[in-house]
Amino acid sequence: MRKIIQIQIYKGESQFVAEGVNVPIVTQGKTLDDLVNNIKEAIQLFLEDENLEEYDLVTQPSIIANLELDSLVYA
């Protein structure tokens, strides 16, 4: 069973967006702090009523978030 929920974070048009890689979760926030709180809440609500075995997850999984940065500009 997996012990990690993976989240991909990127900058949308006006807010930061987080999408679950291995769970069907999407949320957003105006700041990264807002987004982190929204991710925690979305995952908590998702796990509340789901059978974790369907997603091959342990009871209290960790969360790993990947932040997509803008392309680097070289001089």
SEFI-602239 format. One record per atom (N, C-alpha, C): x, z, y. Coordinates in pm, whole numbers, padded with zeros to 5 digits, always signed. Each point is the difference from the previous one (the first is absolute). Example, Ala and Ser with C-alpha at 12.3 -4.5 7.8 and 13.67 -1.06 7.14 Angstrom:
residues 2
+01319+00780-00569 -00089+00000+00119 +00090+00000+00120 -00035-00072+00105 +00082+00006+00119 -00077+00073+00109 
end
This chain:
residues 75
+00085+00000-00119 -00085+00000+00119 +00089+00000+00125 -00049-00067+00101 +00076-00008+00125 -00020+00126+00082 +00106+00041+00066 -00003+00119+00083 -00001-00034+00149 -00008-00130+00032 +00014-00043+00139 -00111-00098+00037 -00056+00021+00119 -00091-00098+00062 +00082-00071+00107 +00003-00132-00007 +00078-00079+00095 -00090-00053+00110 +00048+00013+00124 -00074-00046+00117 +00090-00092+00082 -00053-00114+00042 +00071-00092+00087 -00056+00015+00141 +00088+00021+00099 -00042+00018+00140 +00054-00116+00084 -00086-00054+00085 +00044-00104+00092 -00079+00010+00129 +00049-00064+00104 -00064+00001+00131 -00103-00112+00005 -00127+00038+00021 -00106-00099+00017 -00004-00046+00144 -00109-00062+00039 -00013-00048+00137 -00001+00114+00101 -00070+00109-00032 -00009+00110+00097 +00029+00136-00062 +00010+00007-00134 +00024+00128-00066 +00094-00018-00119 +00052+00111-00049 +00077-00002-00123 -00098-00003-00117 +00033-00076-00103 -00086-00017-00116 +00076+00044-00125 -00069+00071-00089 +00058+00042-00127 -00087-00052-00113 +00065-00064-00098 -00070-00053-00116 +00064+00055-00126 -00083+00043-00092 +00051+00048-00128 +00052-00116-00083 +00117+00020-00062 +00058-00101-00088 -00060+00012-00139 -00014+00124-00048 -00050+00021-00136 -00135+00072-00004 -00063+00018+00116 -00135+00055+00009 -00075-00076+00110 -00132-00014-00013 -00077-00076+00100 -00035+00083+00123 +00099+00024+00085 -00017+00080+00121 +00052-00080+00119 -00079-00002+00109 +00043-00060+00126 -00046+00092+00111 +00090+00028+00095 -00036+00081+00116 +00087-00043+00116 -00031+00052+00119 +00078-00036+00119 +00007+00117+00096 +00089-00010+00098 +00016+00104+00101 +00069-00055+00123 -00030+00057+00115 +00061-00047+00126 +00148+00034+00006 +00038+00115-00057 +00141+00040-00004 +00038+00022-00146 +00130+00010-00026 +00044+00028-00137 -00046+00137-00046 -00003+00097+00091 -00050+00133-00037 -00147-00005-00040 -00081-00074+00077 -00141-00018-00036 -00012-00069-00136 +00084-00100-00020 -00005-00075-00126 +00034+00089-00119 +00102+00083+00013 +00038+00090-00109 -00117+00092-00036 -00064+00056+00100 -00116+00086-00026 -00113-00078-00067 -00022-00124+00045 -00106-00082-00058 +00033-00040-00144 +00128-00025-00029 +00042-00031-00137 -00029+00117-00092 +00040+00120+00043 -00024+00120-00082 -00149+00018-00026 -00081-00016+00104 -00144+00018-00015 -00060-00107-00092 +00042-00125+00018 -00052-00109-00082 +00036+00020-00147 +00122+00042-00028 +00041+00022-00138 -00075+00118-00059 -00014+00106+00078 -00073+00117-00049 -00144-00037-00035 -00067-00075+00087 -00138-00042-00027 -00007-00094-00119 +00096-00088-00012 +00002-00094-00112 +00017+00073-00132 +00094+00095-00006 +00029+00069-00125 -00110+00097-00040 -00081+00042+00096 -00106+00098-00025 -00098-00043-00109 -00040-00126+00001 -00104-00046-00091 +00048-00103-00102 +00128-00024-00006 +00052-00102-00091 +00057+00061-00127 -00005-00077-00106 +00066+00036-00124 +00145-00046+00014 +00093+00094+00014 +00140-00034+00025 +00061-00080-00114 -00053+00014-00120 +00053-00076-00114 -00021-00150+00018 -00105-00038+00072 -00026-00142+00026 +00111-00061+00086 +00064+00081+00082 +00109-00046+00087 +00136+00046-00051 +00002+00059-00120 +00122+00046-00064 +00077+00099+00090 -00074+00093+00064 +00060+00097+00092 -00010+00142-00055 +00102+00081+00031 -00005+00142-00034 -00095+00070+00096 -00027+00128-00024 -00098+00074+00079 +00037+00014+00147 +00125+00031+00031 +00042+00015+00139 +00118-00093+00030 -00028-00128+00022 +00108-00096+00022 +00064+00016+00137 +00126-00042+00011 +00069-00006+00129 -00039-00130+00069 +00026-00006+00129 -00030-00120+00078 +00131-00053+00057 +00026-00128-00023 +00116-00066+00060 -00053-00112+00088 +00045-00002+00126 -00045-00103+00094 +00118-00087+00041 -00022-00131-00001 +00099-00098+00047 -00048-00052+00134 +00087+00005+00099 -00034-00047+00135 +00063-00136+00023 -00083-00098+00029 +00048-00135+00029 +00041-00006+00147 +00126-00035+00024 +00052-00010+00136 +00002-00145+00044 -00002-00021+00134 +00011-00134+00054 +00136-00059-00039 +00009-00129+00001 +00125-00066-00032 +00110+00042+00097 +00121+00010-00051 +00113+00035+00084 +00044-00121+00080 +00043+00024+00122 +00049-00107+00085 +00151+00017+00011 +00074-00104-00034 +00146+00006+00006 +00049-00070+00125 +00101+00057+00063 +00056-00059+00122 +00095-00111-00033 
end
